[in-house]
Amino acid sequence: MARTGQAGDRDTTAARLLTSSARNSYDPDLDVDWAAPLAEDKPYMPLERMSLYGTDLWERLSERQRIELSKHEIASIMSVGLWFEIILMQMLTRYAYDLDPRSPHAQYALTEIGDETRHSVMFARTAERLGVPRYGAPRLVHNLARAFKATASGPSMFACVLVAEETTDRLQRSMMDDTGIQPLIRAVNRIHVIEEARHVRYAREEIIRGMPKLSRAGLRLHRWRTAVVSYAVVECLVDPRVYASVGIDPAEGRAAAAANPHFHATRTWMGEKVVPFLREQGLIGGTGERLWRRCHLLGS
């Protein structure tokens, strides 16, 4: 498959990203008003992007219950994002271990680790402020991820990072300037979107540089690894326990969401930026494509 896209010189790109980091970085302790009261009448995410939107279960919920469920659902998404950012920090630390620390490329990898540390604390404080239970990936996925973060490398490592970052980024961009959304969530999303744009550029260029080096067997391995991890991350974003917050049995809520065409369309929408790029680079294809379709990132 022909691959498109161009990557600049590693150190030139990294130097630009370091300059951007110096100019446009945020401290959540100072830049988020954690003491501000929550608005009782504003949802925490767009209602039409929620997992049960359009289902019979949704129709039975009152407006207050829908807002309450939105609080738990966005908290789950942020909690899974936090979990994956901890994975990313460990992968970046391993990646930087073999780089020349004098190079801008290595220094930006270390800068990104610092960004992700702040983001993780910001998401954790958001969940604490919302007063929700601990949500996250299922224990099996949580434990299997130990092997991934200890061994992942090359194009699939950066591709999995892109899927986690760009799918949630699509959702966050739709909220950060929406005055109908909770101000706290908008503030958190704005910080994350601005800083993640640099991380996306870094990861995309590493994929473009790495793909031509793969053998046929290597390509199959990286396609499969990307598909498996992407499927796991996207499927974990909404913890079924969120449905208990409005009196819905978690198993019933999960089944309704899994069969919900509106939610399938939201998944496809979330993948509209990253999927074409990964397809162009040759990282979507082969036997792993079934997983992409099962989690609806490729559409129906």
VENQUI-V206490 format. One record per residue. N is the residue number from 1. RES is the residue in one letter. NEAR is the number of other C-alpha atoms within 10 Angstrom. D_CENTER is the distance of its C-alpha to the mean C-alpha in Angstrom with 2 decimals. Layout:
n:N res:RES near:NEAR d_center:D_CENTER
n:N res:RES near:NEAR d_center:D_CENTER
//
This chain:
n:1 res:M near:9 d_center:26.88
n:2 res:A near:7 d_center:27.22
n:3 res:R near:15 d_center:24.33
n:4 res:T near:11 d_center:23.83
n:5 res:G near:12 d_center:22.40
n:6 res:Q near:10 d_center:23.82
n:7 res:A near:14 d_center:22.87
n:8 res:G near:12 d_center:24.99
n:9 res:D near:11 d_center:26.64
n:10 res:R near:16 d_center:24.25
n:11 res:D near:15 d_center:26.04
n:12 res:T near:13 d_center:26.61
n:13 res:T near:17 d_center:22.95
n:14 res:A near:22 d_center:22.15
n:15 res:A near:16 d_center:25.05
n:16 res:R near:14 d_center:23.76
n:17 res:L near:22 d_center:20.33
n:18 res:L near:20 d_center:22.26
n:19 res:T near:11 d_center:24.37
n:20 res:S near:13 d_center:21.49
n:21 res:S near:18 d_center:20.08
n:22 res:A near:11 d_center:23.58
n:23 res:R near:9 d_center:23.92
n:24 res:N near:11 d_center:20.63
n:25 res:S near:13 d_center:19.19
n:26 res:Y near:18 d_center:19.12
n:27 res:D near:12 d_center:20.25
n:28 res:P near:19 d_center:18.69
n:29 res:D near:12 d_center:22.01
n:30 res:L near:8 d_center:23.87
n:31 res:D near:11 d_center:21.67
n:32 res:V near:19 d_center:20.58
n:33 res:D near:13 d_center:23.50
n:34 res:W near:14 d_center:22.84
n:35 res:A near:8 d_center:26.37
n:36 res:A near:9 d_center:26.25
n:37 res:P near:11 d_center:26.96
n:38 res:L near:15 d_center:24.47
n:39 res:A near:12 d_center:25.67
n:40 res:E near:10 d_center:26.93
n:41 res:D near:12 d_center:26.92
n:42 res:K near:18 d_center:23.45
n:43 res:P near:22 d_center:20.40
n:44 res:Y near:27 d_center:17.10
n:45 res:M near:27 d_center:15.18
n:46 res:P near:18 d_center:16.87
n:47 res:L near:16 d_center:18.98
n:48 res:E near:12 d_center:18.92
n:49 res:R near:18 d_center:15.19
n:50 res:M near:20 d_center:15.82
n:51 res:S near:26 d_center:16.24
n:52 res:L near:26 d_center:20.03
n:53 res:Y near:19 d_center:20.89
n:54 res:G near:16 d_center:24.06
n:55 res:T near:17 d_center:25.04
n:56 res:D near:10 d_center:28.29
n:57 res:L near:14 d_center:26.58
n:58 res:W near:17 d_center:25.08
n:59 res:E near:12 d_center:28.55
n:60 res:R near:10 d_center:30.01
n:61 res:L near:15 d_center:27.85
n:62 res:S near:11 d_center:29.34
n:63 res:E near:13 d_center:27.64
n:64 res:R near:14 d_center:27.36
n:65 res:Q near:15 d_center:25.79
n:66 res:R near:20 d_center:23.18
n:67 res:I near:21 d_center:22.29
n:68 res:E near:19 d_center:22.27
n:69 res:L near:26 d_center:19.97
n:70 res:S near:24 d_center:17.53
n:71 res:K near:23 d_center:17.58
n:72 res:H near:28 d_center:16.78
n:73 res:E near:26 d_center:14.10
n:74 res:I near:21 d_center:12.07
n:75 res:A near:31 d_center:12.92
n:76 res:S near:26 d_center:11.63
n:77 res:I near:21 d_center:8.12
n:78 res:M near:25 d_center:8.37
n:79 res:S near:24 d_center:10.15
n:80 res:V near:24 d_center:7.89
n:81 res:G near:23 d_center:5.30
n:82 res:L near:21 d_center:8.77
n:83 res:W near:18 d_center:9.84
n:84 res:F near:24 d_center:7.56
n:85 res:E near:21 d_center:8.46
n:86 res:I near:18 d_center:11.94
n:87 res:I near:17 d_center:11.84
n:88 res:L near:21 d_center:10.92
n:89 res:M near:20 d_center:13.76
n:90 res:Q near:15 d_center:16.11
n:91 res:M near:22 d_center:15.52
n:92 res:L near:20 d_center:16.10
n:93 res:T near:15 d_center:19.12
n:94 res:R near:16 d_center:20.54
n:95 res:Y near:16 d_center:19.99
n:96 res:A near:17 d_center:21.78
n:97 res:Y near:11 d_center:24.51
n:98 res:D near:9 d_center:26.32
n:99 res:L near:13 d_center:25.96
n:100 res:D near:11 d_center:28.80
n:101 res:P near:14 d_center:27.88
n:102 res:R near:8 d_center:30.16
n:103 res:S near:14 d_center:27.99
n:104 res:P near:19 d_center:25.58
n:105 res:H near:23 d_center:23.07
n:106 res:A near:21 d_center:23.20
n:107 res:Q near:19 d_center:23.29
n:108 res:Y near:25 d_center:20.13
n:109 res:A near:22 d_center:18.30
n:110 res:L near:17 d_center:19.80
n:111 res:T near:17 d_center:18.92
n:112 res:E near:23 d_center:15.20
n:113 res:I near:21 d_center:15.61
n:114 res:G near:12 d_center:17.30
n:115 res:D near:21 d_center:14.61
n:116 res:E near:21 d_center:12.02
n:117 res:T near:15 d_center:14.86
n:118 res:R near:17 d_center:15.41
n:119 res:H near:25 d_center:11.86
n:120 res:S near:19 d_center:12.07
n:121 res:V near:14 d_center:15.51
n:122 res:M near:21 d_center:14.60
n:123 res:F near:24 d_center:12.22
n:124 res:A near:16 d_center:15.00
n:125 res:R near:15 d_center:17.63
n:126 res:T near:20 d_center:16.09
n:127 res:A near:21 d_center:16.25
n:128 res:E near:13 d_center:19.71
n:129 res:R near:14 d_center:20.79
n:130 res:L near:14 d_center:19.92
n:131 res:G near:12 d_center:21.94
n:132 res:V near:16 d_center:19.85
n:133 res:P near:14 d_center:20.09
n:134 res:R near:15 d_center:17.83
n:135 res:Y near:22 d_center:15.03
n:136 res:G near:24 d_center:12.73
n:137 res:A near:23 d_center:12.75
n:138 res:P near:13 d_center:16.33
n:139 res:R near:9 d_center:18.69
n:140 res:L near:8 d_center:19.22
n:141 res:V near:14 d_center:15.64
n:142 res:H near:13 d_center:15.48
n:143 res:N near:11 d_center:18.70
n:144 res:L near:10 d_center:18.11
n:145 res:A near:18 d_center:15.14
n:146 res:R near:11 d_center:17.94
n:147 res:A near:10 d_center:19.45
n:148 res:F near:15 d_center:16.42
n:149 res:K near:19 d_center:15.71
n:150 res:A near:12 d_center:19.48
n:151 res:T near:11 d_center:20.14
n:152 res:A near:17 d_center:17.34
n:153 res:S near:15 d_center:18.50
n:154 res:G near:17 d_center:19.03
n:155 res:P near:28 d_center:17.26
n:156 res:S near:24 d_center:15.29
n:157 res:M near:23 d_center:13.86
n:158 res:F near:23 d_center:12.56
n:159 res:A near:29 d_center:11.65
n:160 res:C near:23 d_center:9.37
n:161 res:V near:24 d_center:7.70
n:162 res:L near:27 d_center:7.66
n:163 res:V near:26 d_center:6.39
n:164 res:A near:22 d_center:3.09
n:165 res:E near:21 d_center:3.58
n:166 res:E near:22 d_center:5.97
n:167 res:T near:21 d_center:5.45
n:168 res:T near:21 d_center:4.21
n:169 res:D near:23 d_center:6.64
n:170 res:R near:17 d_center:9.12
n:171 res:L near:19 d_center:9.40
n:172 res:Q near:21 d_center:9.77
n:173 res:R near:16 d_center:12.30
n:174 res:S near:14 d_center:14.23
n:175 res:M near:22 d_center:14.83
n:176 res:M near:23 d_center:15.55
n:177 res:D near:14 d_center:19.03
n:178 res:D near:13 d_center:19.84
n:179 res:T near:10 d_center:22.74
n:180 res:G near:15 d_center:22.62
n:181 res:I near:20 d_center:19.51
n:182 res:Q near:21 d_center:20.02
n:183 res:P near:23 d_center:20.66
n:184 res:L near:21 d_center:18.80
n:185 res:I near:22 d_center:15.48
n:186 res:R near:23 d_center:16.29
n:187 res:A near:17 d_center:17.13
n:188 res:V near:20 d_center:14.01
n:189 res:N near:22 d_center:11.87
n:190 res:R near:17 d_center:14.42
n:191 res:I near:20 d_center:14.25
n:192 res:H near:26 d_center:10.54
n:193 res:V near:19 d_center:10.84
n:194 res:I near:16 d_center:14.05
n:195 res:E near:19 d_center:13.20
n:196 res:E near:20 d_center:9.98
n:197 res:A near:14 d_center:12.33
n:198 res:R near:18 d_center:14.38
n:199 res:H near:21 d_center:11.88
n:200 res:V near:19 d_center:11.10
n:201 res:R near:15 d_center:14.90
n:202 res:Y near:22 d_center:15.59
n:203 res:A near:17 d_center:13.48
n:204 res:R near:23 d_center:14.85
n:205 res:E near:19 d_center:18.32
n:206 res:E near:19 d_center:18.21
n:207 res:I near:23 d_center:17.50
n:208 res:I near:21 d_center:20.36
n:209 res:R near:17 d_center:22.63
n:210 res:G near:15 d_center:22.00
n:211 res:M near:19 d_center:22.36
n:212 res:P near:12 d_center:26.13
n:213 res:K near:12 d_center:26.86
n:214 res:L near:14 d_center:25.87
n:215 res:S near:10 d_center:28.70
n:216 res:R near:8 d_center:28.67
n:217 res:A near:9 d_center:28.00
n:218 res:G near:14 d_center:25.21
n:219 res:L near:21 d_center:23.60
n:220 res:R near:19 d_center:23.82
n:221 res:L near:16 d_center:22.29
n:222 res:H near:24 d_center:19.27
n:223 res:R near:23 d_center:18.80
n:224 res:W near:21 d_center:19.07
n:225 res:R near:21 d_center:16.81
n:226 res:T near:26 d_center:13.98
n:227 res:A near:27 d_center:14.73
n:228 res:V near:17 d_center:15.00
n:229 res:V near:22 d_center:11.82
n:230 res:S near:22 d_center:9.77
n:231 res:Y near:22 d_center:11.95
n:232 res:A near:17 d_center:11.59
n:233 res:V near:21 d_center:7.84
n:234 res:V near:22 d_center:8.10
n:235 res:E near:16 d_center:11.48
n:236 res:C near:19 d_center:10.67
n:237 res:L near:22 d_center:8.54
n:238 res:V near:26 d_center:12.02
n:239 res:D near:22 d_center:14.47
n:240 res:P near:22 d_center:17.89
n:241 res:R near:20 d_center:19.57
n:242 res:V near:27 d_center:18.35
n:243 res:Y near:22 d_center:21.10
n:244 res:A near:14 d_center:23.78
n:245 res:S near:18 d_center:23.35
n:246 res:V near:16 d_center:25.30
n:247 res:G near:12 d_center:27.58
n:248 res:I near:16 d_center:25.94
n:249 res:D near:14 d_center:26.18
n:250 res:P near:16 d_center:22.74
n:251 res:A near:13 d_center:23.96
n:252 res:E near:13 d_center:25.27
n:253 res:G near:21 d_center:22.15
n:254 res:R near:20 d_center:20.02
n:255 res:A near:12 d_center:22.67
n:256 res:A near:19 d_center:22.83
n:257 res:A near:22 d_center:19.11
n:258 res:A near:15 d_center:19.30
n:259 res:A near:13 d_center:22.29
n:260 res:N near:16 d_center:21.17
n:261 res:P near:18 d_center:21.32
n:262 res:H near:18 d_center:19.79
n:263 res:F near:22 d_center:16.58
n:264 res:H near:22 d_center:16.78
n:265 res:A near:17 d_center:17.15
n:266 res:T near:19 d_center:14.10
n:267 res:R near:22 d_center:12.01
n:268 res:T near:21 d_center:14.02
n:269 res:W near:18 d_center:13.58
n:270 res:M near:23 d_center:9.77
n:271 res:G near:23 d_center:10.48
n:272 res:E near:17 d_center:13.49
n:273 res:K near:16 d_center:12.61
n:274 res:V near:20 d_center:11.12
n:275 res:V near:22 d_center:13.42
n:276 res:P near:13 d_center:16.65
n:277 res:F near:20 d_center:15.96
n:278 res:L near:22 d_center:15.38
n:279 res:R near:15 d_center:18.36
n:280 res:E near:15 d_center:20.46
n:281 res:Q near:22 d_center:19.86
n:282 res:G near:20 d_center:21.01
n:283 res:L near:28 d_center:17.99
n:284 res:I near:24 d_center:18.08
n:285 res:G near:17 d_center:21.43
n:286 res:G near:13 d_center:23.84
n:287 res:T near:12 d_center:23.58
n:288 res:G near:20 d_center:19.79
n:289 res:E near:16 d_center:19.66
n:290 res:R near:16 d_center:20.62
n:291 res:L near:19 d_center:17.37
n:292 res:W near:22 d_center:15.48
n:293 res:R near:15 d_center:17.96
n:294 res:R near:14 d_center:17.92
n:295 res:C near:21 d_center:14.32
n:296 res:H near:23 d_center:15.35
n:297 res:L near:25 d_center:13.03
n:298 res:L near:21 d_center:16.44
n:299 res:G near:16 d_center:18.21
n:300 res:S near:11 d_center:21.44
//
